[in-house]
Amino acid sequence: MLGDKWTMLVVRELLGGPKRTMELLNSLFPISSRTLVGRLRDMEKDRLVERTDFGGNPPYEKMKQVASICFKHWLQQSNVLFIIGGKSNNTDIFETFRAMADASAEYERAG
């Protein structure tokens, strides 16, 4: 199992800590999603990795972190802020708004 090319690359990527499947897919280009998911399932079966299901939506903290970066760096340069969320990218829009509201409140307190 560990002799497989892609498995070793997945292990290397996970040495830095947990990652979402899409993060692995992006960092392991040109691996196909089918190959990556297959390797992850094999590794899970062999107890090399542990899977945590977030239900397809990025965790609240990750969305809040992204919103904080937007407020800190881009809001000063623009009077328009795009809201990312909804069915098109599998993000719960209510969690997006909650994360943005919390990040905005922190930005206002710091500013």
Legacy VTK file of the C-alpha trace (Angstrom):
# vtk DataFile Version 3.0
C-alpha trace
ASCII
DATASET POLYDATA
POINTS 111 float
0.000 0.000 0.000
2.659 2.568 0.981
4.698 1.750 -2.117
2.105 3.374 -4.367
3.193 6.733 -5.843
0.064 8.640 -4.952
-0.234 7.134 -1.468
3.230 8.387 -0.543
2.376 11.860 -1.863
-0.875 11.888 0.130
1.074 10.908 3.268
3.529 13.736 2.612
0.685 16.257 2.299
-0.962 15.043 5.511
2.221 15.303 7.592
1.416 18.982 8.127
-1.974 18.176 9.639
-5.551 17.455 8.576
-6.714 18.632 5.156
-9.991 18.631 3.287
-10.247 16.472 0.172
-10.310 19.525 -2.109
-7.142 20.886 -0.470
-5.410 17.573 -1.160
-6.735 17.492 -4.704
-5.348 20.973 -5.388
-1.967 20.280 -3.817
-1.545 16.913 -5.564
-2.303 18.064 -9.128
-2.578 16.197 -11.569
-4.130 13.412 -9.450
-7.745 12.699 -10.369
-10.437 12.941 -7.713
-11.278 9.284 -8.320
-7.687 8.199 -7.630
-7.371 10.429 -4.555
-10.623 9.243 -2.993
-9.646 5.636 -3.715
-6.273 6.072 -2.022
-7.861 7.814 0.965
-10.412 5.008 1.355
-7.653 2.387 1.198
-5.629 4.329 3.764
-8.677 4.652 6.015
-9.340 0.920 5.735
-5.694 0.254 6.717
-6.073 2.730 9.624
-3.424 5.082 8.218
-5.810 8.043 8.175
-8.981 8.981 9.989
-11.837 10.605 8.118
-13.982 13.395 9.538
-17.141 14.287 7.641
-18.020 17.992 7.678
-21.117 17.348 5.586
-19.635 18.943 2.490
-19.527 22.431 4.007
-16.364 24.158 5.144
-16.249 24.576 8.916
-17.473 27.880 10.328
-13.976 28.852 11.528
-12.522 28.478 8.036
-15.211 30.710 6.517
-14.711 33.259 9.299
-10.964 33.249 8.637
-11.521 33.926 4.930
-13.987 36.725 5.725
-11.491 38.269 8.183
-8.812 38.330 5.499
-11.253 40.007 3.098
-12.153 42.674 5.634
-8.551 43.305 6.627
-7.028 43.577 3.151
-9.699 44.310 0.585
-12.443 46.284 2.262
-10.193 49.353 2.642
-9.549 49.366 -1.104
-13.085 48.755 -2.307
-16.622 49.629 -1.375
-17.929 46.333 -2.768
-17.717 42.993 -1.020
-18.817 39.830 -2.775
-20.489 37.166 -0.686
-19.471 33.641 -1.578
-21.833 30.854 -0.677
-24.853 28.883 -1.662
-25.490 25.790 -3.685
-22.948 26.560 -6.415
-19.985 25.866 -4.152
-21.725 23.636 -1.601
-21.474 26.210 1.191
-24.366 26.821 3.545
-25.281 30.485 2.945
-26.448 30.967 6.530
-23.067 29.830 7.864
-21.389 32.176 5.391
-23.440 35.145 6.637
-22.822 34.209 10.278
-19.069 33.929 9.711
-19.008 37.234 7.797
-21.010 39.016 10.493
-18.673 37.776 13.218
-15.580 38.692 11.193
-17.063 42.136 10.501
-17.717 42.729 14.200
-14.126 41.770 15.034
-12.844 44.050 12.254
-14.863 46.981 13.609
-13.655 46.377 17.195
-10.020 46.236 16.033
-10.291 49.245 13.734
LINES 1 112
111 0 1 2 3 4 5 6 7 8 9 10 11 12 13 14 15 16 17 18 19 20 21 22 23 24 25 26 27 28 29 30 31 32 33 34 35 36 37 38 39 40 41 42 43 44 45 46 47 48 49 50 51 52 53 54 55 56 57 58 59 60 61 62 63 64 65 66 67 68 69 70 71 72 73 74 75 76 77 78 79 80 81 82 83 84 85 86 87 88 89 90 91 92 93 94 95 96 97 98 99 100 101 102 103 104 105 106 107 108 109 110
